[in-house]
Amino acid sequence: MTIEPEKISLPPEMSTDLFRIFQETLTNITRHAHASNVMISFVEDEDTYKLDVKDDGIGIDPAILENTSSLGLLGIRERALIWSGQVDIQSTEGGGTWLKIEFPKVNYDQ
């Protein structure tokens, strides 16, 4: 993974929440996915910030994705919501999981 922080202009408060989302995602992959590979992408374009994390693990049971008491997933969703972010988690049994989060890029200083 190559990181070029000078090209990313996240508000400091958002960067903390994004780090926590990323941390929880990697923790879930380590504990549950039994993945061999994880692909990570973070892109800033004109209107949005996009985080994609995809693994080749065992996938997530759909019942767990729907379970609002799953604290890890709940925390991810709540942190994204703070910044008006949209969370999409796609998973297939034996086919891995793909977490996609998109945050609108607005002026948070106002």
Secondary structure as UniProt FT lines:
FT   HELIX           5..7
FT   HELIX           12..28
FT   HELIX           29..33
FT   STRAND          38..44
FT   STRAND          48..55
FT   HELIX           62..66
FT   TURN            68..69
FT   HELIX           71..82
FT   TURN            83..84
FT   STRAND          86..92
FT   TURN            93..95
FT   STRAND          96..104
FT   TURN            108..109
//
